[in-house]
């Protein structure tokens, strides 16, 4: 029968007709349904019985996407940074570079620089980072925990691979902190706990007032010339955030230049605290690279997805399927099937879909290009990862 036929009948008649074709138990259920539907027309019944359940299912499957897309309605963008132009060329003197950046003349001697990081499992990226910064770092400070932010036990990978970092051994302060292994706790609490421990380790390393302290995650890599500029110029800001080029999975997938959490501080005893959030309003443009989820092995992707502070984005177990992860990497898509986290509809729509491939390998970390065969998975045209 056509829908038009049913729409001309009363709801009670429809229910009674259906009930007559069912068993006694089904008839009882339909009797209850008839009470609910009494007085409603067929379109309303369809909405209640079909559209509403499908809507609930859609919210369950795609709720985060809907929330992200509607972010311009319920959230406001943060205060804009004051962006400082960044001048550099290897044939321009440091005195001219300091003047061009508005930071007075050159110091008689450069400031000491401390690079402090929390280490999880990014052995390759840490190597590239420290090779890039090596000429200008006074002390490398690294803290490793035996648990993730989410309370998962993990091996001490830096300690296990320490022989690979002999080139900085005489400048290294290494510390290990035991995780608290509190399941169900907000992972940002454990993260804050480990950052406090790193703050103590920095003081143990011997930092003094007016030394520069670089605060950033391992995969947020300032360029060497940026750090050299900051240690030589007289009037740099007391706290300066670094604008880094954002990459995902490798330097083949350039996202944007919106990475800003890395920062450089003129250390002040009793005032400076290690943190990874906004601490100033000034941002130095084009100061390095942020390569997120830039791993060699699929197993490293799986580990980080389960271990880092936003583990709640792993909403379904199939997200961790190795074959799926490999396909996502080569497509330049999102591991968590999320929409871009932006504050305007224009920016959200503009960044929807896979990240376009970039074929430029210009102005990347020097050590990476000098060892391109070893790290080819980080360069354009090499999206396939090792299965281990």
C-alpha positions as CSV (number, residue, x, y, z in Angstrom):
1,X,0.0,0.0,0.0
2,X,1.1,3.5,-0.6
3,X,2.0,6.0,2.1
4,X,-0.8,8.1,0.8
5,X,-3.3,5.3,1.8
6,X,-2.0,5.1,5.3
7,X,-2.0,8.8,5.8
8,X,-5.7,8.9,5.2
9,X,-6.4,6.5,8.0
10,X,-6.6,7.2,11.7
11,X,-3.5,6.3,13.9
12,X,-5.7,3.9,16.0
13,X,-6.8,2.0,12.9
14,X,-3.1,1.6,11.8
15,X,-2.1,0.3,15.2
16,X,-5.0,-2.1,15.4
17,X,-4.3,-3.4,11.9
18,X,-0.7,-4.1,12.8
19,X,-1.5,-5.6,16.1
20,X,-3.8,-8.1,14.5
21,X,-0.9,-9.6,12.6
22,X,1.4,-10.2,15.6
23,X,1.6,-12.7,18.4
24,X,0.1,-11.9,21.8
25,X,3.4,-10.7,23.2
26,X,3.9,-8.4,20.2
27,X,0.3,-7.3,20.4
28,X,0.9,-6.2,24.0
29,X,3.9,-4.1,22.9
30,X,1.9,-2.6,20.1
31,X,-0.9,-1.9,22.5
32,X,1.6,0.2,24.5
33,X,2.8,1.8,21.3
34,X,-0.8,2.6,20.3
35,X,-1.3,4.5,23.6
36,X,1.8,6.5,22.8
37,X,0.8,7.2,19.2
38,X,-2.8,7.9,19.9
39,X,-3.8,11.1,18.3
40,X,-0.6,11.5,16.3
41,X,-0.6,11.5,12.5
42,X,1.7,9.3,10.4
43,X,4.4,11.9,9.8
44,X,4.8,12.5,13.5
45,X,5.0,8.7,14.1
46,X,7.7,8.4,11.5
47,X,9.6,11.3,13.1
48,X,9.3,9.6,16.5
49,X,10.1,6.1,15.4
50,X,12.7,6.7,12.7
51,X,14.1,10.2,12.5
52,X,14.7,10.7,16.2
53,X,16.5,7.4,16.7
54,X,18.6,8.1,13.7
55,X,19.4,11.6,15.0
56,X,20.5,10.1,18.4
57,X,22.7,7.6,16.5
58,X,24.2,10.4,14.4
59,X,25.0,12.4,17.5
60,X,26.7,9.4,19.0
61,X,28.8,8.8,15.9
62,X,29.4,12.4,14.9
63,X,28.9,14.5,18.0
64,X,32.4,15.8,18.2
65,X,32.3,16.8,14.5
66,X,29.0,18.7,15.1
67,X,30.5,20.4,18.2
68,X,33.6,21.4,16.3
69,X,31.7,22.8,13.4
70,X,29.5,24.8,15.7
71,X,32.5,26.2,17.7
72,X,32.1,29.7,16.2
73,X,28.7,29.9,17.9
74,X,29.7,28.7,21.4
75,X,33.4,29.8,21.6
76,X,35.3,33.0,21.0
77,X,38.9,33.2,19.7
78,X,41.7,34.2,22.1
79,X,43.2,37.6,22.1
80,X,45.4,38.0,19.0
81,X,49.2,37.9,19.4
82,X,51.4,40.8,18.6
83,X,53.4,39.2,15.8
84,X,57.0,40.3,15.5
85,X,58.6,40.2,12.0
86,X,61.5,37.8,11.9
87,X,64.6,38.9,9.9
88,X,67.3,36.4,8.9
89,X,69.9,35.7,6.3
90,X,73.1,33.8,6.8
91,X,75.0,36.7,5.1
92,X,73.5,39.4,7.3
93,X,75.5,40.4,10.5
94,X,74.0,39.7,13.9
95,X,74.2,43.4,14.7
96,X,71.9,44.2,11.7
97,X,69.6,41.3,12.5
98,X,69.1,42.5,16.1
99,X,68.5,46.1,14.8
100,X,66.0,44.9,12.2
101,X,64.1,43.0,14.9
102,X,64.0,46.1,17.1
103,X,66.1,44.5,19.8
104,X,68.9,47.0,20.1
105,X,72.5,46.1,19.6
106,X,74.5,43.0,20.2
107,X,75.6,41.8,23.6
108,X,79.3,41.5,24.6
109,X,78.7,37.8,25.1
110,X,75.7,35.6,24.4
111,X,73.2,34.5,27.0
112,X,73.4,30.9,28.2
113,X,70.5,28.8,26.9
114,X,68.7,25.9,28.5
115,X,66.6,23.5,26.5
116,X,64.1,21.6,28.7
117,X,61.7,18.9,27.4
118,X,59.4,16.1,28.7
119,X,60.2,13.0,26.8
120,X,57.7,10.3,25.8
121,X,58.8,8.2,22.8
122,X,60.0,10.6,20.0
123,X,63.6,9.3,19.6
124,X,64.0,10.4,16.0
125,X,62.5,13.9,16.4
126,X,64.5,14.5,19.6
127,X,67.7,13.6,17.7
128,X,66.8,16.1,14.9
129,X,65.9,18.7,17.5
130,X,69.1,18.5,19.4
131,X,71.3,18.3,16.3
132,X,69.6,21.5,15.1
133,X,70.1,23.4,18.4
134,X,73.4,21.8,19.5
135,X,75.7,24.8,18.7
136,X,73.7,27.2,20.9
137,X,72.5,25.2,23.9
138,X,74.4,25.4,27.2
139,X,72.5,22.6,28.9
140,X,70.0,20.0,27.6
141,X,67.5,19.1,30.3
142,X,65.2,16.1,29.8
143,X,62.7,14.4,32.1
144,X,61.4,11.0,31.4
145,X,58.5,9.2,33.3
146,X,57.7,5.5,33.5
147,X,54.1,6.2,32.7
148,X,52.1,8.2,30.2
149,X,49.8,11.1,31.0
150,X,47.0,8.6,30.9
151,X,48.6,6.3,33.5
152,X,49.8,3.6,31.1
153,X,53.2,2.1,32.1
154,X,55.9,2.8,29.5
155,X,59.6,1.9,29.1
156,X,62.3,4.4,29.7
157,X,63.1,4.8,26.0
158,X,65.6,7.7,26.4
159,X,67.6,5.7,28.9
160,X,67.5,2.7,26.6
161,X,68.7,4.8,23.6
162,X,71.1,7.0,25.5
163,X,74.1,5.8,23.5
164,X,72.6,7.6,20.5
165,X,72.8,10.9,22.3
166,X,76.5,10.8,23.2
167,X,77.0,14.1,21.2
168,X,75.4,16.0,24.0
169,X,76.4,13.8,27.0
170,X,78.7,16.5,28.5
171,X,75.8,19.0,28.5
172,X,73.0,16.7,29.5
173,X,70.9,16.8,32.7
174,X,68.7,13.7,32.7
175,X,65.9,12.9,35.2
176,X,63.4,10.2,35.7
177,X,60.1,10.6,37.6
178,X,57.7,7.8,38.6
179,X,54.2,8.1,37.4
180,X,51.3,8.0,39.9
181,X,49.3,5.5,37.8
182,X,45.9,6.9,38.8
183,X,43.4,5.4,36.4
184,X,40.5,7.5,35.4
185,X,42.1,10.8,36.5
186,X,42.1,13.7,34.1
187,X,45.4,13.2,32.1
188,X,46.2,16.9,32.3
189,X,46.7,16.4,36.1
190,X,49.5,13.9,35.5
191,X,50.9,16.2,32.8
192,X,51.0,19.1,35.2
193,X,52.7,16.9,37.8
194,X,55.5,15.9,35.4
195,X,56.0,19.6,34.3
196,X,56.5,20.5,38.0
197,X,59.1,17.8,38.3
198,X,60.8,19.2,35.1
199,X,60.8,22.6,36.7
200,X,62.8,21.3,39.6
201,X,65.2,19.5,37.3
202,X,65.9,22.8,35.5
203,X,67.0,24.3,38.8
204,X,69.2,21.3,39.5
205,X,70.8,21.8,36.1
206,X,72.1,25.2,37.3
207,X,70.0,27.8,35.5
208,X,70.5,31.4,36.7
209,X,68.8,34.7,36.2
210,X,68.8,36.1,32.7
211,X,69.7,32.8,31.2
212,X,67.3,31.8,28.4
213,X,64.9,28.9,29.0
214,X,63.3,27.2,26.0
215,X,60.0,25.6,26.9
216,X,58.5,23.4,24.2
217,X,57.5,19.8,23.5
218,X,60.0,17.6,21.8
219,X,58.2,17.9,18.4
220,X,58.2,21.7,18.5
221,X,61.7,22.5,17.1
222,X,63.0,26.1,17.0
223,X,65.4,26.8,14.2
224,X,69.0,27.2,15.2
225,X,69.3,30.8,13.9
226,X,66.2,31.8,16.0
227,X,67.9,30.7,19.2
228,X,71.2,32.2,18.2
229,X,69.4,35.5,17.5
230,X,67.7,35.5,20.9
231,X,70.9,34.8,22.8
232,X,72.8,37.6,21.2
233,X,70.3,40.5,21.0
234,X,70.1,43.0,23.9
235,X,66.5,43.9,24.3
236,X,64.5,40.7,23.6
237,X,61.1,40.3,25.4
238,X,61.2,38.6,28.8
239,X,58.8,36.0,27.5
240,X,58.5,35.4,23.7
241,X,56.3,32.8,22.0
242,X,57.6,31.2,18.8
243,X,55.4,30.8,15.8
244,X,56.2,27.4,14.2
245,X,55.2,25.9,10.9
246,X,52.7,23.2,11.6
247,X,53.2,19.8,10.0
248,X,51.3,16.5,10.4
249,X,52.9,13.0,10.1
250,X,55.9,14.4,8.2
251,X,57.2,17.5,6.4
252,X,55.1,16.5,3.4
253,X,51.8,17.6,5.1
254,X,52.1,21.3,5.8
255,X,49.0,22.4,7.8
256,X,49.5,26.1,8.7
257,X,51.7,28.4,10.8
258,X,49.5,28.6,13.9
259,X,51.7,26.7,16.3
260,X,52.5,29.1,19.2
261,X,53.0,27.2,22.4
262,X,56.7,27.0,22.3
263,X,58.3,29.9,24.2
264,X,61.6,31.4,25.3
265,X,62.0,33.0,28.7
266,X,64.6,35.1,30.4
267,X,64.8,33.1,33.6
268,X,63.8,34.8,36.9
269,X,64.3,32.8,40.1
270,X,61.1,32.3,41.9
271,X,59.0,33.6,39.0
272,X,59.7,31.4,35.9
273,X,57.7,28.2,35.9
274,X,57.8,25.5,33.2
275,X,54.5,25.5,31.3
276,X,53.0,24.8,27.9
277,X,50.3,27.4,27.6
278,X,50.1,31.1,26.6
279,X,52.3,33.2,28.9
280,X,52.7,36.4,26.8
281,X,51.2,38.3,23.9
282,X,54.2,38.6,21.6
283,X,55.0,36.0,19.0
284,X,58.1,35.8,16.8
285,X,57.1,34.7,13.3
286,X,58.6,31.8,11.3
287,X,60.7,30.5,14.2
288,X,60.9,26.8,13.4
289,X,58.8,23.7,12.9
290,X,56.2,21.6,14.7
291,X,56.0,18.1,13.4
292,X,53.1,16.4,15.1
293,X,52.7,12.5,15.0
294,X,55.9,12.3,13.0
295,X,56.7,8.7,13.8
296,X,58.6,6.0,11.9
297,X,56.5,3.0,13.2
298,X,52.7,2.4,13.2
299,X,53.1,1.1,16.7
300,X,54.3,4.6,17.8
301,X,51.1,6.1,16.4
302,X,49.0,3.6,18.4
303,X,50.9,4.3,21.6
304,X,50.6,8.0,21.4
305,X,46.9,7.9,20.5
306,X,46.3,6.0,23.7
307,X,48.9,7.8,25.9
308,X,48.6,11.6,25.4
309,X,46.3,14.1,27.1
310,X,43.6,14.0,24.4
311,X,43.2,10.2,24.5
312,X,39.4,10.7,24.7
313,X,39.5,11.4,21.0
314,X,39.9,7.6,20.4
315,X,36.2,7.1,20.5
316,X,36.1,3.8,18.7
317,X,38.6,0.8,18.8
318,X,38.9,0.7,15.0
319,X,40.7,4.0,15.2
320,X,43.8,2.1,16.4
321,X,43.7,-0.4,13.5
322,X,47.2,-0.3,11.9
323,X,45.8,-0.6,8.3
324,X,43.4,2.3,9.0
325,X,46.3,4.4,10.5
326,X,48.5,3.8,7.4
327,X,45.7,4.8,5.1
328,X,45.0,8.0,7.1
329,X,48.6,9.0,7.0
330,X,48.9,8.6,3.2
331,X,45.7,10.5,2.7
332,X,46.7,13.3,5.0
333,X,43.5,12.9,6.9
334,X,42.8,13.1,10.6
335,X,43.6,10.2,12.9
336,X,40.6,10.9,15.1
337,X,38.2,11.8,12.4
338,X,37.9,15.3,13.7
339,X,37.0,18.6,12.0
340,X,39.6,21.5,12.2
341,X,39.5,23.3,15.6
342,X,39.0,26.8,14.4
343,X,36.9,29.8,15.5
344,X,35.2,30.9,12.3
345,X,33.1,28.9,9.8
346,X,35.3,30.2,7.0
347,X,38.5,28.7,8.6
348,X,36.7,25.4,9.4
349,X,35.4,25.0,5.9
350,X,38.7,26.0,4.3
351,X,40.6,23.4,6.3
352,X,38.1,20.5,5.9
353,X,39.3,17.4,4.1
354,X,42.8,15.9,3.7
355,X,45.9,18.1,4.0
356,X,47.3,18.8,0.5
357,X,50.8,17.4,-0.1
358,X,53.7,19.7,-0.1
359,X,56.7,18.9,-2.3
360,X,58.9,21.5,-0.8
361,X,61.8,20.4,1.4
362,X,63.3,23.9,1.5
363,X,64.3,25.4,4.9
364,X,63.9,22.2,7.0
365,X,66.3,21.1,9.9
366,X,69.8,20.8,8.6
367,X,70.5,17.4,10.2
368,X,67.3,16.0,8.6
369,X,68.4,16.9,5.1
370,X,72.0,15.8,5.7
371,X,70.6,12.4,6.7
372,X,67.7,12.2,4.3
373,X,68.0,8.5,3.6
374,X,67.8,7.6,7.3
375,X,64.8,9.9,7.9
376,X,63.2,9.6,4.4
377,X,59.8,8.9,6.0
378,X,59.7,12.5,7.1
379,X,60.3,13.9,3.6
380,X,57.9,14.3,0.7
381,X,56.9,11.1,-1.2
382,X,57.4,8.6,1.7
383,X,54.1,8.2,3.5
384,X,54.4,4.5,4.1
385,X,55.4,3.6,7.6
386,X,57.2,0.6,9.1
387,X,54.6,-1.9,10.5
388,X,56.6,-2.5,13.7
